[in-house]
Amino acid sequence: MENDIMTISQAATYLQVCQKTVRRLIDSKKLVASKVGNTWRIKKADIEKYLEENKNI
């Protein structure tokens, strides 16, 4: 079963970008994330939504 919730590190690996880029997307509210304790959690569905909304077609 595939994990539906990712850490910043996992999201960065999935998107093939650095963790700093994921943090910037979260800070600018372009990528939806939830704070759990001191760490961010990102739903894979929200990453997919971000990618869909930012196509260059």
TORGU-466811 format. One record per residue (C-alpha): residue number from 1; residue in one letter; chain; x, y, z. Coordinates in steps of 0.25 Angstrom, whole numbers, plus 5000, padded with zeros to 4 digits. Example, Ala and Ser with C-alpha at 12.3 -4.5 7.8 and 13.67 -1.06 7.14 Angstrom:
! TORGU-466811
{1; A; A; {5049; 4982; 5031}}
{2; S; A; {5055; 4996; 5029}}
! end
This chain:
! TORGU-466811
{1; M; A; {5000; 5000; 5000}}
{2; E; A; {5005; 5013; 4996}}
{3; N; A; {5007; 5024; 5006}}
{4; D; A; {4997; 5036; 5004}}
{5; I; A; {5003; 5045; 5014}}
{6; M; A; {5018; 5050; 5012}}
{7; T; A; {5028; 5058; 5019}}
{8; I; A; {5035; 5070; 5013}}
{9; S; A; {5047; 5060; 5009}}
{10; Q; A; {5038; 5050; 5003}}
{11; A; A; {5030; 5061; 4995}}
{12; A; A; {5043; 5066; 4990}}
{13; T; A; {5048; 5053; 4985}}
{14; Y; A; {5035; 5050; 4979}}
{15; L; A; {5035; 5064; 4971}}
{16; Q; A; {5050; 5063; 4969}}
{17; V; A; {5053; 5076; 4975}}
{18; C; A; {5061; 5080; 4988}}
{19; Q; A; {5054; 5081; 5001}}
{20; K; A; {5056; 5096; 5001}}
{21; T; A; {5047; 5097; 4988}}
{22; V; A; {5036; 5089; 4995}}
{23; R; A; {5037; 5098; 5008}}
{24; R; A; {5035; 5111; 4998}}
{25; L; A; {5023; 5105; 4992}}
{26; I; A; {5017; 5102; 5005}}
{27; D; A; {5021; 5116; 5011}}
{28; S; A; {5015; 5123; 4998}}
{29; K; A; {5002; 5115; 5000}}
{30; K; A; {5004; 5109; 4986}}
{31; L; A; {5005; 5095; 4992}}
{32; V; A; {4995; 5091; 5003}}
{33; A; A; {5001; 5084; 5015}}
{34; S; A; {4998; 5082; 5030}}
{35; K; A; {5007; 5084; 5042}}
{36; V; A; {5007; 5072; 5051}}
{37; G; A; {5016; 5076; 5063}}
{38; N; A; {5028; 5082; 5057}}
{39; T; A; {5027; 5076; 5044}}
{40; W; A; {5019; 5078; 5031}}
{41; R; A; {5011; 5067; 5025}}
{42; I; A; {5006; 5067; 5010}}
{43; K; A; {4996; 5059; 5004}}
{44; K; A; {5000; 5052; 4991}}
{45; A; A; {4986; 5057; 4985}}
{46; D; A; {4990; 5071; 4988}}
{47; I; A; {5003; 5069; 4981}}
{48; E; A; {4996; 5064; 4969}}
{49; K; A; {4986; 5075; 4970}}
{50; Y; A; {4998; 5085; 4970}}
{51; L; A; {5004; 5078; 4958}}
{52; E; A; {4991; 5078; 4950}}
{53; E; A; {4988; 5093; 4953}}
{54; N; A; {5002; 5097; 4949}}
{55; K; A; {5003; 5090; 4935}}
{56; N; A; {5008; 5099; 4924}}
{57; I; A; {4998; 5094; 4913}}
! end
